[in-house]
Amino acid sequence: MAETTQKPRAFEDRVLDVIETLAPAEQRIARFFVDQKQAALLNSAAQIAQLAGTSDATVVRTARNLGFESLSTLRAALLEELTGTPSPGTRLQRTLAETGGQSSMRFTMSSACTSRLWRFCDARNLP
């Protein structure tokens, strides 16, 4: 039996599905995200706002109204689609979901041990 994998929704499809529900200024920003992907990745919210003729608050609000937690998560989704490589944060979330969060506890314990080791070495002036 052949295994079928569902392709993740394209960034552009996700935006275009909801663009008509947005306010006019938000629609301009949404179109900017679709038409100017590289600029959306490289510019700050204030720079995007200036290029699109809106405010930086509208840029952030649009990202949220498109279903992203923040402008940063929108950029991560856009970058993942453009490069085909998930961001480190996305990979970590997938790992935690797959392991039921057990990796999180191990990481926290490992991080705490490492921190104690560094403090010990610093206190003894060890390289």
RAWO-V867572 format. One record per residue. N is the residue number from 1. RES is the residue in one letter. SS is DSSP state (alpha for helix, beta for strand, coil for the rest). D_CENTER is the distance of its C-alpha to the mean C-alpha in Angstrom with 1 decimal. Layout:
BEGIN
n=N res=RES ss=SS d_center=D_CENTER
n=N res=RES ss=SS d_center=D_CENTER
END
This chain:
BEGIN
n=1 res=M ss=coil d_center=34.9
n=2 res=A ss=coil d_center=31.9
n=3 res=E ss=coil d_center=28.5
n=4 res=T ss=coil d_center=26.2
n=5 res=T ss=coil d_center=22.5
n=6 res=Q ss=coil d_center=20.5
n=7 res=K ss=coil d_center=18.3
n=8 res=P ss=coil d_center=14.8
n=9 res=R ss=coil d_center=14.9
n=10 res=A ss=coil d_center=14.5
n=11 res=F ss=alpha d_center=12.1
n=12 res=E ss=alpha d_center=15.3
n=13 res=D ss=alpha d_center=17.0
n=14 res=R ss=alpha d_center=14.6
n=15 res=V ss=alpha d_center=15.1
n=16 res=L ss=alpha d_center=18.8
n=17 res=D ss=alpha d_center=19.4
n=18 res=V ss=alpha d_center=18.9
n=19 res=I ss=alpha d_center=19.8
n=20 res=E ss=alpha d_center=23.4
n=21 res=T ss=alpha d_center=22.6
n=22 res=L ss=coil d_center=21.1
n=23 res=A ss=coil d_center=23.3
n=24 res=P ss=alpha d_center=24.5
n=25 res=A ss=alpha d_center=22.5
n=26 res=E ss=alpha d_center=19.3
n=27 res=Q ss=alpha d_center=20.5
n=28 res=R ss=alpha d_center=20.9
n=29 res=I ss=alpha d_center=17.4
n=30 res=A ss=alpha d_center=16.2
n=31 res=R ss=alpha d_center=18.7
n=32 res=F ss=alpha d_center=17.5
n=33 res=F ss=alpha d_center=13.9
n=34 res=V ss=alpha d_center=15.9
n=35 res=D ss=alpha d_center=18.7
n=36 res=Q ss=coil d_center=17.2
n=37 res=K ss=alpha d_center=14.0
n=38 res=Q ss=alpha d_center=14.8
n=39 res=A ss=alpha d_center=15.7
n=40 res=A ss=alpha d_center=12.5
n=41 res=L ss=alpha d_center=10.7
n=42 res=L ss=alpha d_center=13.5
n=43 res=N ss=coil d_center=14.7
n=44 res=S ss=coil d_center=14.3
n=45 res=A ss=alpha d_center=14.4
n=46 res=A ss=alpha d_center=18.1
n=47 res=Q ss=alpha d_center=18.6
n=48 res=I ss=alpha d_center=16.9
n=49 res=A ss=alpha d_center=19.1
n=50 res=Q ss=alpha d_center=22.1
n=51 res=L ss=alpha d_center=21.7
n=52 res=A ss=alpha d_center=21.3
n=53 res=G ss=coil d_center=24.0
n=54 res=T ss=coil d_center=22.2
n=55 res=S ss=coil d_center=21.1
n=56 res=D ss=alpha d_center=17.9
n=57 res=A ss=alpha d_center=18.0
n=58 res=T ss=alpha d_center=18.1
n=59 res=V ss=alpha d_center=15.0
n=60 res=V ss=alpha d_center=13.0
n=61 res=R ss=alpha d_center=15.1
n=62 res=T ss=alpha d_center=14.5
n=63 res=A ss=alpha d_center=10.7
n=64 res=R ss=alpha d_center=11.8
n=65 res=N ss=alpha d_center=14.7
n=66 res=L ss=coil d_center=12.9
n=67 res=G ss=coil d_center=11.6
n=68 res=F ss=coil d_center=8.1
n=69 res=E ss=coil d_center=8.1
n=70 res=S ss=coil d_center=7.6
n=71 res=L ss=alpha d_center=7.5
n=72 res=S ss=alpha d_center=4.8
n=73 res=T ss=alpha d_center=2.4
n=74 res=L ss=alpha d_center=5.2
n=75 res=R ss=alpha d_center=5.3
n=76 res=A ss=alpha d_center=3.2
n=77 res=A ss=alpha d_center=5.4
n=78 res=L ss=alpha d_center=8.0
n=79 res=L ss=alpha d_center=8.3
n=80 res=E ss=alpha d_center=8.7
n=81 res=E ss=alpha d_center=11.2
n=82 res=L ss=alpha d_center=12.9
n=83 res=T ss=alpha d_center=13.4
n=84 res=G ss=coil d_center=13.7
n=85 res=T ss=coil d_center=12.1
n=86 res=P ss=coil d_center=9.3
n=87 res=S ss=coil d_center=7.4
n=88 res=P ss=alpha d_center=9.6
n=89 res=G ss=alpha d_center=7.6
n=90 res=T ss=alpha d_center=7.6
n=91 res=R ss=alpha d_center=11.1
n=92 res=L ss=alpha d_center=12.1
n=93 res=Q ss=alpha d_center=11.3
n=94 res=R ss=alpha d_center=13.3
n=95 res=T ss=alpha d_center=16.0
n=96 res=L ss=alpha d_center=16.4
n=97 res=A ss=alpha d_center=16.8
n=98 res=E ss=alpha d_center=19.2
n=99 res=T ss=alpha d_center=21.3
n=100 res=G ss=coil d_center=21.4
n=101 res=G ss=coil d_center=20.0
n=102 res=Q ss=alpha d_center=23.0
n=103 res=S ss=alpha d_center=20.9
n=104 res=S ss=alpha d_center=19.6
n=105 res=M ss=alpha d_center=23.2
n=106 res=R ss=alpha d_center=24.2
n=107 res=F ss=alpha d_center=21.5
n=108 res=T ss=alpha d_center=22.5
n=109 res=M ss=alpha d_center=26.1
n=110 res=S ss=alpha d_center=25.7
n=111 res=S ss=alpha d_center=23.9
n=112 res=A ss=alpha d_center=26.7
n=113 res=C ss=alpha d_center=29.3
n=114 res=T ss=alpha d_center=27.9
n=115 res=S ss=alpha d_center=27.9
n=116 res=R ss=alpha d_center=31.5
n=117 res=L ss=alpha d_center=32.5
n=118 res=W ss=alpha d_center=31.3
n=119 res=R ss=alpha d_center=33.2
n=120 res=F ss=alpha d_center=36.2
n=121 res=C ss=alpha d_center=36.2
n=122 res=D ss=alpha d_center=35.8
n=123 res=A ss=alpha d_center=38.6
n=124 res=R ss=coil d_center=40.8
n=125 res=N ss=coil d_center=39.8
n=126 res=L ss=coil d_center=38.9
n=127 res=P ss=coil d_center=37.0
END
